[in-house]
Amino acid sequence: MGLVASRLPGRKILFELNNSSRHALIAIMTGEFSLPTRSPLVAVANRILTGLDACSIMPQVQLDVQELCSIAREQTELDDFGDPWFLEPLEVLVEALKAEAALNPIGHFAATGQFLKVMRERLWAQQWFKREREILAEPLVPPVIVVGPMRSGTTRLHRLLAADDRFEHLRFFETVCPVPRPDYRPGRKDPRPRQAGRLLKTVHHLNPRTAVIHPTGPYEPEEELGLLVASAWGMKHEAQWRVPSYGRWAEGEDATPAYQHMARLLRLVRWARGSRSRKPWVLKTPQHMLDLPALMRVFPEARLIFIHRDPERVVGSSCSLVWNQMTIHSDEADPQWIGRHWLEKTGLQIDRMQAARSRIHPSQRIDVHYREMDNDWEGVMERVYRFLDIEIAPALPRMRRYVRKARSQHRWQHHRYDLSAFGLERSAVRARFEHYVGAFDLAPPPERRHYASVQEKLREAIA
């Protein structure tokens, strides 16, 4: 054990550090970084699942689309999945998982469980649409959509807008479980928040860092990612599993059917709340960067808020997010591969966004910057609200409460990452995004400064 003194206003505090804390403190002060290791619970869970399968207590479900369809039909006693388009991306994804993902038992269990859930919910959704005709009869008001790459500040901007009760927003449990069970009725107790809470607890136990990277809760505002996953669509799968062939295939496909189903599910979510609200939805997911033409075909009058961040931060943070998810699902997660793949994936997001946004009328779009949000979020939101032609004053108290809460959560928990841990050099990232940086005036972050004398004294103090 070692003791470290820290002086706060009027006080001197001694911290007793164990070995791991000492190394963490050195890393923070010196700028050193190494990839975090996954929780030992992953290995325990893998052994348990392997044993349950070997004893035939809980046999593995095969990664086979036809078998999964049969199980879902048997579980629900239904057979109408709606638009069969989703089966093609699902087939491609399943084949990629078998050939490329090197799934461990947790990964296999998660994949089959996720696909069965998607199928059950499609069957239930069709039943709801047939049973309750008013669900699809009510039109959607043109939404407000936040558009930006992964890790660019879309969550903060989205949650500020969600603090305004003049908008509708999805809650985490509604994007994880968008379709209520067939026996549900508006106004009755809904089991989905508890299900979502259990899912979060499981993920956080398997990798506690996920709670730091993207803090959320069952009732927290959340992106509509799950409404696209309902069509086996999106980068979410690439962030969870190593499936490059699926990603390449999806990059060449028209996403319109996935967005059409997303719009149907938004109507179902609204109905399940017992609401006939005419408020606009506030939406966001990085997938829109790749799918702007499809997004605008389904929501032609949407108003878009584009957010931009220095690409070095975007790529580094994206790689860290993917690493922390992929290490749960595979024992062979490769940080170098993650670096290469997500450098190019981020580049593709930005290239496609720049190409597509030029075809969107200027009256429907506005640009904001991550660093502006850091420096003066109220000023940025005032500009956004002028663009939306809405008075901001009624929303500001709730926005300020959200900001105070978020700052309190992040005070002692910071998402740390480094490009070099993923085999990437800053110069290569700068070169890849030179045009984007110039187009949107995205200054690179300052070089990290190291204070050698402070470091040396710190090492001596805790040695």
N, C-alpha and C positions, 0 to 999 in steps of 0.2 A: 504494500500500500504506500502511496505517496500523498503529500499534502500540497495543495496549490492555493495561494492567496489571491483573492480578487477584491479590488477596492471598488465599492459602490459609494454613492454620495453619503458621507457621514458614517460609513460602516466598512469594516474589513471582515470578509467572510472566508473561512477555510473550507475547501472541498476535499473530501476524502475520495480518492479515485481508485477503482480496481484497474486491472491491466487493460481491459477493453476500453474503459473510459479514458485512460491515459493515452492510448494510441489514437482514439478518436479526437481527443483534444489536440494532440500534436498535428494530426492531419488537417484539422480546421485551421490552426495557426500557421502551418507551413504551406498550405495549398496542396499537400500530397493527397492523392485519391486512389483508391482501389475499389474494384467492383464488390458490392456487398454479397455475402454468401446467403443462400436461402435458409429458411428455418429448418431445423432438424425434424419438425413435424411432417415435412414433405416425405422424407424417407420412411417415417413411421406409417403414414397413410398409404404409401406405396406397398409396404409389406402387408398391411391389413387387407388391402384390396386384392393383392396377389393370393393371399391365403383364403379369402372368401371365394374367389374364383376356383381355386384348386379343390376346395371342399364342396363345390357346387352349391354353396349356401347363397351366393349372389354371383351367378355366372356372368362373365362379360357379355354385353350385347355386341354383336358384330357390327363393324363399320360397313354397312351395306344398305343402300337407300331403299331397296325393295323390302328388306327385312324391317327396317325402321318404319316404313309406311304401314306394314302389316301390324306391327306392335301398336302403333298409334291408333289405327282403326279399331283394333281389339280393345284397347284401353278406353276409348271414347264411345264405341259403338256407332261411329259416324264414318262417312266415306267421302265427303265433299271437301276437298282442300282449296277450292276456289281456283284462281288462275294457276294452271299447272306450270307456268313459266319458272317458278322457284325451283322446280326439280332439276333444271339444268345447272344453275350455279351450285346447287347442293351436290350433284353428282361430281362436278369438277372439284369441289372442296373435299369431298370424301376421298377421292382418288389421290389428291395432293397430300392429305393427312397420312394415308397409308404408305405413300412412296417417299415422302420428304420430311415429315414432322418429327420422327423418332419419339413418338409419344411414350411417356411412362404410364403406369397404371392410373394415376390421377388424370393425366391428359386424356387417356382413352375414356375413362369414366365421365369426364367433363364433356367431351365431344359428343358421345352418344346421348348423354343426358340432355345436352343443349339441343341437339337435333330432334329428339323425341318431344321436347317441350315446344319447339317451333311447330312441329307437325300437329300436336294436340291443340295448340292455340289457333292454328289455321282452321282446323276442323270446328272448333268452338266458335270462331269468328263467323264462319259461314252460317252456322246455326243461328247465331245472334242476328245476322243480317236478314235471314229469311223470317225469323220469328218476330223481330221488331223492325218493321219497314221504315219507321221514322228515322232510324239511325243514319241511313245513307241519304234520306230525303233532305236533310238540313244542310245547306251549303256551308263551306268554311269561309270566314272572312279572310281577305289576303293577309298572310302572316308577316311578321318581322323576323328576319333570319340573319343570324350572326354567321359570317363566313370567314374562316381562317384555318391555317394548317394546325396539325396537332401541336399542343404545347405553346400556342401563340397568345394566350390570354383570352380565349373564347369563353372559358368557364366564368371568369370574373365578370366579363361584359354581359354574358347571358344571365347570371344571377343578379346583377344590378337591375336589369330589365325585369326579371321575374319578381323583384321586390315590389314592383308596381302592380297593384291589383286591377288595373285597367287592362292588363294582358292575361292571357291564359298561359300556363307553362306546365310541362310534364313534371311529375315527381318521380324520384328514383324507382319506386315500386311499380309505377305505371309504364316505365320504359323497360324494366326487367320482365314484368308480367302485364303486357298491355291488354290482354283478353281475360275478362273475368270468367270464372267457372259457370257452367250452364245453369246452376241453381241460384246464382247471385241475383239480387234485386237492388236497385238504387235505394240507398238509405239503410240497408242492412249492414251488419258488420262484415268487413271485407278481410279475408285471410291474407291477401297479397302483401300488405306491409310487413307482416310477421315473416312471410317467406323471404322477402327481400332483405329483411334484417338478418335472418339466419345465413343467407348467402354472403352478406358483407362480413359477418363474424368469421365465417369459414375462410374467406379469402384473406382477411386480416391476420388470422392465426397462421395461415400457410406462408404469408409474406407481409409482416406488419408495415413494410415501407409503402405498400399500396395506399395506405391511409394517409400518408404524408404527401405522396405524389398527387392524389386526387381525393381529398376528404369529401365524404358525402354521408347521407343517411337515408332511411326509407322515404322520408317526406321532403327531402331536399330537392331543389330544382335540378333537373337532369336533362341531358340531351336525348334526342330521339333515336339514338343508335339502335336500341332494341327493336324499333319499328322497322328498321331496314334489315336487321338480322332476321326478322320474321320472313324475309324472302331469301335467306342465306346469302345476303349481299353485304359487302363492305370491307374496309380496311381493318375493322375490328378483328376479323379472323386472322389477318396477317400480323396484328399486334399480339395475338394470343399464341399462335402456332407458326412454325416455319412452313409456309405453303406458297413458295414463289410462283409455282405454275398456276395456282388459283389466281394470284394477283395479276399475272400477265394476261390470263384469259379475261378477267373482269375488266381490265383496262381497255379491251377492244370491244366491249359489249355496250349496248344501250341500256341504261339503268331505269328507263321510264316505268316499266312494270313494277319495280321495287318501290318507286316513289308514289305510284298510284295506290299500291297497297298501304303504304305509310299514311296517305291521306284518308283512306277508309278507316284505318286504326285510330287516327286522331278523332274521327267522328264517334267511334265506339267508346273511346276514353271519355269524351265529353258526355255521351249518353250515360255511361256507367256512373258518372258523378251525380246524375240526376239533374244535369244542367242543360239548358237550351241557350247558353250564352252566345252572344254575338260579338264577344271580345276577340281580337286577333291573337293567335298563338305567337309566342316568341320561341323560336327554334334555333338550334345550332348543333352541328356535328361536323368535324373535319372532312367527312366523306363528301360533303357538298363541294369541296374544292375540286374533286375529280368529276363531279356529276352536275355541274351548273346547267348545261343544256336540258337535262332531264328535270332538274329542280324547277326550272322556269317554264317548262312545258306543263307541269302539274300545277304550279303556282305562278301563273303569268303576271299577276299584279303584286307579287311579293316585293317588299322593300328590304334591301340587303345592306347590312353593315359589315364591311370588310375590315378585318383587323390584321395588322402587320407587325412582325417582330423580327429582330435581327436573326438571320437564319442560323448562325452559329449556336445561338441559344435554342432555337427550335429543334435543330438536328440533335444536339446533345441531350436535351430533355426528352425527346422522342425515343432515342436509343435507350435511355435509362428506363423509361416506362415499359418499353417492349422487353428489355432484359428482365425486369422484375416480374413481368407476367410469364414470359416464356420459360423461366427457370422452374416455375411450378409445374408446368405441363410436360417438360422434357428434361432428361438428364444430360442432354448433349447440346444445350443452348450455347451458341458460339458468338461471343461479343464482336469478333471481327466481321463475321457475316452480317450480324445485325447492323453494324456501322455502315457497311457497303450498301446493304439493302435499303436502309432508311434514309441514307443520303440521297439515293436515286428516287425513292418513293416521295420524299419531301420535294425534291426537284420537280417531279412530275406533277404533284399537287399544284405547285406554284406556276409551272408552265401552262397547265390547263386553265387555271384560274385566270391568268393574264390574257390568254387567248379568248376565253368565253366572256369575260366581263366587258370587253369592248362592244359586245352586241347587246348589252343591257343598257337601257336608256339612262342617262345621267341622273334623271329625276328619281330613279329607283335605287340609287346606290350612294353610299358615303364611305369614306375611308377614315380609320382611326389607327393610332399607333400604340403599341404596348407601352413604350416609354412615356407617352403622354398620359396614359392611364396611371402609371406609377407616380408621375409628378403632379397631376391635377385631374383626378378622375371626375370631379364635379364639373370642371370646365368642359371636359370631353362629353359628358352626358348631357350637358346643356346644349352642346352643338348637335348631338344625336337627336335630342327631342325637338330641336328646331327643324331638323330634316324630317322628322316624323309628323311635324305640325301638331305637337301635343305639349301642353303646359307641364313643365317638370316639377313645379313646386309641390304638388300633392304627394309626389313619390319620394322626395328627398329625405324625409325622416326615416322611412323604412330602408332606403338605400344606405344611409349613414349607419343604421343599426347593423346591416349586413357587413359593412366594411369594418366596423369595430369588432364584430364577432370573428371575421376572417383573420384580421390582424392578431387577435388574441390566440387563435388556433395555431397560427404560423410563427408565433414569437419564439418558441424554443424548438420548432421542428422545421427544418429546411431541406428542400429537395436538392441534394448535391449530386453533381455529375461532371464528367470530363470527357471531351472528345477523344483524347488519346486512349482512354480505356476501351474504346471501340475501334481502334486502329485508324482514326481519322486525324488529319492535320488541319489546323485552322486555315492555312493557305489554300488547301484543296476545297474546303467548304466555301471560302470567299470566292474562289474562281468559279465554282458551280453556280453561285447565286449573284454574280456581279451585276447582271442586268436588273434583277429584281431589287437589289440594294439601291442601285442608282435610280430606278423608277419611283421608288417610294421613300427615298432619303432615309435609309435604315443604317445608321452609323454602327460600325462594329463595336463590341464591348471593349473597354480599355484593357490593356494587358494586365494580368494579375500581378500585383506588387507584393514582393516578399521582403519582410523586415528581418534580415539575418540576425541582428543583435537580439531582437525580441525572441526569435525562434531559439537561439542558443541558450538564452537565459531560461526559457520555458523548459527546454530539454534538461538543463541542469537541475531545475527546481523539482521535476517529477521523476528524475532518474532513480 
